[in-house]
Amino acid sequence: MCTRSVRNTVLKKARTTIAAANGATTRQPMAMFDWTTVAMAEIYIRAAEQKRLAG
């Protein structure tokens, strides 16, 4: 994997994590990254919800 691809992946993960932590719906990250299924967005949304519930 090239450096640019890794950097883009890390930035996408960071943006999605921040959006989820700030209350984004599942559809919002999907729109941000042109995802066609909810699977990836739900990973981040669920993690943010679990973190909110834990503390």
PDB file of N, CA, C and O in Angstrom:
ATOM      1  N   MET A   1       0.859  -1.177   0.000  1.00  0.00           N
ATOM      2  CA  MET A   1       0.000   0.000   0.000  1.00  0.00           C
ATOM      3  C   MET A   1       0.899   1.231   0.000  1.00  0.00           C
ATOM      4  O   MET A   1       1.849   1.312   0.778  1.00  0.00           O
ATOM      5  N   CYS A   2       0.605   2.165  -0.852  1.00  0.00           N
ATOM      6  CA  CYS A   2       1.455   3.350  -0.940  1.00  0.00           C
ATOM      7  C   CYS A   2       1.140   4.336   0.195  1.00  0.00           C
ATOM      8  O   CYS A   2       0.091   4.262   0.835  1.00  0.00           O
ATOM      9  N   THR A   3       2.060   5.235   0.414  1.00  0.00           N
ATOM     10  CA  THR A   3       1.944   6.202   1.506  1.00  0.00           C
ATOM     11  C   THR A   3       0.712   7.074   1.358  1.00  0.00           C
ATOM     12  O   THR A   3       0.038   7.361   2.347  1.00  0.00           O
ATOM     13  N   ARG A   4       0.409   7.495   0.152  1.00  0.00           N
ATOM     14  CA  ARG A   4      -0.761   8.346  -0.079  1.00  0.00           C
ATOM     15  C   ARG A   4      -2.049   7.617   0.281  1.00  0.00           C
ATOM     16  O   ARG A   4      -2.951   8.194   0.889  1.00  0.00           O
ATOM     17  N   SER A   5      -2.128   6.342  -0.099  1.00  0.00           N
ATOM     18  CA  SER A   5      -3.309   5.545   0.210  1.00  0.00           C
ATOM     19  C   SER A   5      -3.479   5.378   1.717  1.00  0.00           C
ATOM     20  O   SER A   5      -4.589   5.482   2.240  1.00  0.00           O
ATOM     21  N   VAL A   6      -2.379   5.122   2.404  1.00  0.00           N
ATOM     22  CA  VAL A   6      -2.436   4.974   3.866  1.00  0.00           C
ATOM     23  C   VAL A   6      -2.874   6.284   4.505  1.00  0.00           C
ATOM     24  O   VAL A   6      -3.718   6.292   5.401  1.00  0.00           O
ATOM     25  N   ARG A   7      -2.299   7.389   4.046  1.00  0.00           N
ATOM     26  CA  ARG A   7      -2.658   8.695   4.601  1.00  0.00           C
ATOM     27  C   ARG A   7      -4.141   8.988   4.384  1.00  0.00           C
ATOM     28  O   ARG A   7      -4.820   9.468   5.291  1.00  0.00           O
ATOM     29  N   ASN A   8      -4.640   8.700   3.191  1.00  0.00           N
ATOM     30  CA  ASN A   8      -6.056   8.940   2.910  1.00  0.00           C
ATOM     31  C   ASN A   8      -6.955   8.086   3.789  1.00  0.00           C
ATOM     32  O   ASN A   8      -7.999   8.544   4.253  1.00  0.00           O
ATOM     33  N   THR A   9      -6.548   6.843   4.016  1.00  0.00           N
ATOM     34  CA  THR A   9      -7.327   5.954   4.875  1.00  0.00           C
ATOM     35  C   THR A   9      -7.352   6.469   6.309  1.00  0.00           C
ATOM     36  O   THR A   9      -8.401   6.468   6.954  1.00  0.00           O
ATOM     37  N   VAL A  10      -6.211   6.904   6.802  1.00  0.00           N
ATOM     38  CA  VAL A  10      -6.126   7.433   8.171  1.00  0.00           C
ATOM     39  C   VAL A  10      -6.975   8.688   8.307  1.00  0.00           C
ATOM     40  O   VAL A  10      -7.681   8.853   9.302  1.00  0.00           O
ATOM     41  N   LEU A  11      -6.917   9.568   7.325  1.00  0.00           N
ATOM     42  CA  LEU A  11      -7.721  10.795   7.372  1.00  0.00           C
ATOM     43  C   LEU A  11      -9.212  10.492   7.309  1.00  0.00           C
ATOM     44  O   LEU A  11     -10.005  11.125   8.005  1.00  0.00           O
ATOM     45  N   LYS A  12      -9.592   9.536   6.484  1.00  0.00           N
ATOM     46  CA  LYS A  12     -11.007   9.160   6.383  1.00  0.00           C
ATOM     47  C   LYS A  12     -11.498   8.593   7.709  1.00  0.00           C
ATOM     48  O   LYS A  12     -12.597   8.917   8.159  1.00  0.00           O
ATOM     49  N   LYS A  13     -10.680   7.743   8.335  1.00  0.00           N
ATOM     50  CA  LYS A  13     -11.045   7.169   9.624  1.00  0.00           C
ATOM     51  C   LYS A  13     -11.184   8.264  10.677  1.00  0.00           C
ATOM     52  O   LYS A  13     -12.123   8.245  11.472  1.00  0.00           O
ATOM     53  N   ALA A  14     -10.261   9.208  10.685  1.00  0.00           N
ATOM     54  CA  ALA A  14     -10.313  10.302  11.655  1.00  0.00           C
ATOM     55  C   ALA A  14     -11.561  11.153  11.458  1.00  0.00           C
ATOM     56  O   ALA A  14     -12.250  11.480  12.424  1.00  0.00           O
ATOM     57  N   ARG A  15     -11.853  11.509  10.221  1.00  0.00           N
ATOM     58  CA  ARG A  15     -13.045  12.330   9.951  1.00  0.00           C
ATOM     59  C   ARG A  15     -14.323  11.606  10.351  1.00  0.00           C
ATOM     60  O   ARG A  15     -15.233  12.212  10.916  1.00  0.00           O
ATOM     61  N   THR A  16     -14.391  10.316  10.060  1.00  0.00           N
ATOM     62  CA  THR A  16     -15.585   9.552  10.412  1.00  0.00           C
ATOM     63  C   THR A  16     -15.718   9.403  11.913  1.00  0.00           C
ATOM     64  O   THR A  16     -16.823   9.497  12.447  1.00  0.00           O
ATOM     65  N   THR A  17     -14.611   9.172  12.604  1.00  0.00           N
ATOM     66  CA  THR A  17     -14.627   9.045  14.061  1.00  0.00           C
ATOM     67  C   THR A  17     -15.093  10.344  14.715  1.00  0.00           C
ATOM     68  O   THR A  17     -15.905  10.321  15.641  1.00  0.00           O
ATOM     69  N   ILE A  18     -14.585  11.461  14.240  1.00  0.00           N
ATOM     70  CA  ILE A  18     -14.981  12.765  14.782  1.00  0.00           C
ATOM     71  C   ILE A  18     -16.456  13.033  14.510  1.00  0.00           C
ATOM     72  O   ILE A  18     -17.177  13.494  15.394  1.00  0.00           O
ATOM     73  N   ALA A  19     -16.903  12.750  13.301  1.00  0.00           N
ATOM     74  CA  ALA A  19     -18.314  12.961  12.955  1.00  0.00           C
ATOM     75  C   ALA A  19     -19.217  12.101  13.833  1.00  0.00           C
ATOM     76  O   ALA A  19     -20.238  12.575  14.330  1.00  0.00           O
ATOM     77  N   ALA A  20     -18.843  10.847  14.024  1.00  0.00           N
ATOM     78  CA  ALA A  20     -19.642   9.949  14.862  1.00  0.00           C
ATOM     79  C   ALA A  20     -19.674  10.425  16.305  1.00  0.00           C
ATOM     80  O   ALA A  20     -20.721  10.387  16.952  1.00  0.00           O
ATOM     81  N   ALA A  21     -18.534  10.873  16.812  1.00  0.00           N
ATOM     82  CA  ALA A  21     -18.468  11.360  18.186  1.00  0.00           C
ATOM     83  C   ALA A  21     -19.313  12.615  18.381  1.00  0.00           C
ATOM     84  O   ALA A  21     -19.770  12.893  19.490  1.00  0.00           O
ATOM     85  N   ASN A  22     -19.517  13.365  17.316  1.00  0.00           N
ATOM     86  CA  ASN A  22     -20.318  14.581  17.383  1.00  0.00           C
ATOM     87  C   ASN A  22     -21.786  14.348  17.029  1.00  0.00           C
ATOM     88  O   ASN A  22     -22.541  15.299  16.827  1.00  0.00           O
ATOM     89  N   GLY A  23     -22.186  13.069  16.955  1.00  0.00           N
ATOM     90  CA  GLY A  23     -23.592  12.752  16.776  1.00  0.00           C
ATOM     91  C   GLY A  23     -24.057  12.569  15.349  1.00  0.00           C
ATOM     92  O   GLY A  23     -25.254  12.667  15.080  1.00  0.00           O
ATOM     93  N   ALA A  24     -23.151  12.307  14.429  1.00  0.00           N
ATOM     94  CA  ALA A  24     -23.555  12.096  13.038  1.00  0.00           C
ATOM     95  C   ALA A  24     -24.452  10.871  12.930  1.00  0.00           C
ATOM     96  O   ALA A  24     -24.299   9.904  13.676  1.00  0.00           O
ATOM     97  N   THR A  25     -25.370  10.926  12.007  1.00  0.00           N
ATOM     98  CA  THR A  25     -26.195   9.761  11.714  1.00  0.00           C
ATOM     99  C   THR A  25     -25.403   8.822  10.813  1.00  0.00           C
ATOM    100  O   THR A  25     -24.342   9.193  10.311  1.00  0.00           O
ATOM    101  N   THR A  26     -25.903   7.626  10.608  1.00  0.00           N
ATOM    102  CA  THR A  26     -25.235   6.667   9.732  1.00  0.00           C
ATOM    103  C   THR A  26     -25.130   7.211   8.314  1.00  0.00           C
ATOM    104  O   THR A  26     -24.128   6.986   7.636  1.00  0.00           O
ATOM    105  N   ARG A  27     -26.135   7.907   7.873  1.00  0.00           N
ATOM    106  CA  ARG A  27     -26.160   8.413   6.495  1.00  0.00           C
ATOM    107  C   ARG A  27     -25.170   9.549   6.241  1.00  0.00           C
ATOM    108  O   ARG A  27     -24.739   9.737   5.103  1.00  0.00           O
ATOM    109  N   GLN A  28     -24.810  10.291   7.249  1.00  0.00           N
ATOM    110  CA  GLN A  28     -23.888  11.416   7.044  1.00  0.00           C
ATOM    111  C   GLN A  28     -22.489  10.970   6.610  1.00  0.00           C
ATOM    112  O   GLN A  28     -21.980  11.499   5.622  1.00  0.00           O
ATOM    113  N   PRO A  29     -21.843  10.024   7.298  1.00  0.00           N
ATOM    114  CA  PRO A  29     -20.552   9.555   6.785  1.00  0.00           C
ATOM    115  C   PRO A  29     -20.684   8.895   5.407  1.00  0.00           C
ATOM    116  O   PRO A  29     -19.782   8.990   4.575  1.00  0.00           O
ATOM    117  N   MET A  30     -21.809   8.232   5.182  1.00  0.00           N
ATOM    118  CA  MET A  30     -22.027   7.628   3.868  1.00  0.00           C
ATOM    119  C   MET A  30     -21.993   8.692   2.780  1.00  0.00           C
ATOM    120  O   MET A  30     -21.416   8.476   1.715  1.00  0.00           O
ATOM    121  N   ALA A  31     -22.599   9.818   3.040  1.00  0.00           N
ATOM    122  CA  ALA A  31     -22.606  10.903   2.063  1.00  0.00           C
ATOM    123  C   ALA A  31     -21.228  11.536   1.923  1.00  0.00           C
ATOM    124  O   ALA A  31     -20.822  11.915   0.824  1.00  0.00           O
ATOM    125  N   MET A  32     -20.511  11.650   3.035  1.00  0.00           N
ATOM    126  CA  MET A  32     -19.182  12.269   3.004  1.00  0.00           C
ATOM    127  C   MET A  32     -18.210  11.479   2.135  1.00  0.00           C
ATOM    128  O   MET A  32     -17.364  12.064   1.459  1.00  0.00           O
ATOM    129  N   PHE A  33     -18.325  10.158   2.148  1.00  0.00           N
ATOM    130  CA  PHE A  33     -17.337   9.314   1.472  1.00  0.00           C
ATOM    131  C   PHE A  33     -17.914   8.492   0.328  1.00  0.00           C
ATOM    132  O   PHE A  33     -17.238   7.601  -0.186  1.00  0.00           O
ATOM    133  N   ASP A  34     -19.122   8.766  -0.074  1.00  0.00           N
ATOM    134  CA  ASP A  34     -19.772   8.043  -1.173  1.00  0.00           C
ATOM    135  C   ASP A  34     -19.852   6.541  -0.935  1.00  0.00           C
ATOM    136  O   ASP A  34     -19.729   5.750  -1.870  1.00  0.00           O
ATOM    137  N   TRP A  35     -20.059   6.153   0.322  1.00  0.00           N
ATOM    138  CA  TRP A  35     -20.251   4.740   0.630  1.00  0.00           C
ATOM    139  C   TRP A  35     -21.656   4.363   0.205  1.00  0.00           C
ATOM    140  O   TRP A  35     -22.591   5.143   0.393  1.00  0.00           O
ATOM    141  N   THR A  36     -21.816   3.186  -0.361  1.00  0.00           N
ATOM    142  CA  THR A  36     -23.135   2.768  -0.842  1.00  0.00           C
ATOM    143  C   THR A  36     -23.872   1.878   0.153  1.00  0.00           C
ATOM    144  O   THR A  36     -25.078   1.671   0.016  1.00  0.00           O
ATOM    145  N   THR A  37     -23.169   1.349   1.148  1.00  0.00           N
ATOM    146  CA  THR A  37     -23.811   0.539   2.180  1.00  0.00           C
ATOM    147  C   THR A  37     -23.527   1.150   3.553  1.00  0.00           C
ATOM    148  O   THR A  37     -22.600   1.944   3.716  1.00  0.00           O
ATOM    149  N   VAL A  38     -24.325   0.772   4.513  1.00  0.00           N
ATOM    150  CA  VAL A  38     -24.198   1.347   5.849  1.00  0.00           C
ATOM    151  C   VAL A  38     -23.141   0.640   6.703  1.00  0.00           C
ATOM    152  O   VAL A  38     -22.836   1.106   7.800  1.00  0.00           O
ATOM    153  N   ALA A  39     -22.583  -0.459   6.232  1.00  0.00           N
ATOM    154  CA  ALA A  39     -21.688  -1.284   7.046  1.00  0.00           C
ATOM    155  C   ALA A  39     -20.512  -0.496   7.626  1.00  0.00           C
ATOM    156  O   ALA A  39     -20.267  -0.563   8.831  1.00  0.00           O
ATOM    157  N   MET A  40     -19.790   0.239   6.803  1.00  0.00           N
ATOM    158  CA  MET A  40     -18.624   0.984   7.305  1.00  0.00           C
ATOM    159  C   MET A  40     -19.054   2.090   8.264  1.00  0.00           C
ATOM    160  O   MET A  40     -18.441   2.270   9.316  1.00  0.00           O
ATOM    161  N   ALA A  41     -20.080   2.815   7.915  1.00  0.00           N
ATOM    162  CA  ALA A  41     -20.537   3.907   8.772  1.00  0.00           C
ATOM    163  C   ALA A  41     -20.995   3.375  10.129  1.00  0.00           C
ATOM    164  O   ALA A  41     -20.741   4.001  11.158  1.00  0.00           O
ATOM    165  N   GLU A  42     -21.658   2.237  10.133  1.00  0.00           N
ATOM    166  CA  GLU A  42     -22.164   1.686  11.390  1.00  0.00           C
ATOM    167  C   GLU A  42     -21.040   1.304  12.340  1.00  0.00           C
ATOM    168  O   GLU A  42     -21.220   1.368  13.556  1.00  0.00           O
ATOM    169  N   ILE A  43     -19.887   0.909  11.816  1.00  0.00           N
ATOM    170  CA  ILE A  43     -18.754   0.576  12.682  1.00  0.00           C
ATOM    171  C   ILE A  43     -18.391   1.778  13.548  1.00  0.00           C
ATOM    172  O   ILE A  43     -18.205   1.648  14.757  1.00  0.00           O
ATOM    173  N   TYR A  44     -18.292   2.937  12.925  1.00  0.00           N
ATOM    174  CA  TYR A  44     -17.894   4.152  13.637  1.00  0.00           C
ATOM    175  C   TYR A  44     -19.019   4.692  14.512  1.00  0.00           C
ATOM    176  O   TYR A  44     -18.770   5.165  15.621  1.00  0.00           O
ATOM    177  N   ILE A  45     -20.244   4.627  14.026  1.00  0.00           N
ATOM    178  CA  ILE A  45     -21.390   5.115  14.801  1.00  0.00           C
ATOM    179  C   ILE A  45     -21.559   4.271  16.062  1.00  0.00           C
ATOM    180  O   ILE A  45     -21.760   4.816  17.147  1.00  0.00           O
ATOM    181  N   ARG A  46     -21.479   2.952  15.930  1.00  0.00           N
ATOM    182  CA  ARG A  46     -21.615   2.071  17.101  1.00  0.00           C
ATOM    183  C   ARG A  46     -20.506   2.302  18.113  1.00  0.00           C
ATOM    184  O   ARG A  46     -20.761   2.337  19.317  1.00  0.00           O
ATOM    185  N   ALA A  47     -19.284   2.461  17.639  1.00  0.00           N
ATOM    186  CA  ALA A  47     -18.156   2.704  18.547  1.00  0.00           C
ATOM    187  C   ALA A  47     -18.352   4.008  19.319  1.00  0.00           C
ATOM    188  O   ALA A  47     -18.077   4.077  20.517  1.00  0.00           O
ATOM    189  N   ALA A  48     -18.828   5.037  18.625  1.00  0.00           N
ATOM    190  CA  ALA A  48     -19.067   6.324  19.290  1.00  0.00           C
ATOM    191  C   ALA A  48     -20.191   6.212  20.314  1.00  0.00           C
ATOM    192  O   ALA A  48     -20.110   6.791  21.397  1.00  0.00           O
ATOM    193  N   GLU A  49     -21.245   5.462  19.968  1.00  0.00           N
ATOM    194  CA  GLU A  49     -22.363   5.281  20.897  1.00  0.00           C
ATOM    195  C   GLU A  49     -21.904   4.512  22.131  1.00  0.00           C
ATOM    196  O   GLU A  49     -22.279   4.863  23.250  1.00  0.00           O
ATOM    197  N   GLN A  50     -21.100   3.470  21.945  1.00  0.00           N
ATOM    198  CA  GLN A  50     -20.596   2.706  23.078  1.00  0.00           C
ATOM    199  C   GLN A  50     -19.716   3.564  23.973  1.00  0.00           C
ATOM    200  O   GLN A  50     -19.781   3.462  25.198  1.00  0.00           O
ATOM    201  N   LYS A  51     -18.908   4.394  23.374  1.00  0.00           N
ATOM    202  CA  LYS A  51     -18.052   5.280  24.159  1.00  0.00           C
ATOM    203  C   LYS A  51     -18.877   6.283  24.958  1.00  0.00           C
ATOM    204  O   LYS A  51     -18.567   6.563  26.116  1.00  0.00           O
ATOM    205  N   ARG A  52     -19.935   6.828  24.336  1.00  0.00           N
ATOM    206  CA  ARG A  52     -20.821   7.771  25.049  1.00  0.00           C
ATOM    207  C   ARG A  52     -21.516   7.084  26.212  1.00  0.00           C
ATOM    208  O   ARG A  52     -21.616   7.652  27.300  1.00  0.00           O
ATOM    209  N   LEU A  53     -21.997   5.864  25.992  1.00  0.00           N
ATOM    210  CA  LEU A  53     -22.716   5.139  27.036  1.00  0.00           C
ATOM    211  C   LEU A  53     -21.784   4.733  28.175  1.00  0.00           C
ATOM    212  O   LEU A  53     -22.209   4.663  29.329  1.00  0.00           O
ATOM    213  N   ALA A  54     -20.534   4.468  27.863  1.00  0.00           N
ATOM    214  CA  ALA A  54     -19.580   4.037  28.882  1.00  0.00           C
ATOM    215  C   ALA A  54     -19.104   5.182  29.789  1.00  0.00           C
ATOM    216  O   ALA A  54     -18.680   4.966  30.924  1.00  0.00           O
ATOM    217  N   GLY A  55     -19.187   6.371  29.262  1.00  0.00           N
ATOM    218  CA  GLY A  55     -18.638   7.379  30.135  1.00  0.00           C
ATOM    219  C   GLY A  55     -19.010   8.748  29.824  1.00  0.00           C
ATOM    220  O   GLY A  55     -18.588   9.674  30.515  1.00  0.00           O
TER     221      GLY A  55
END
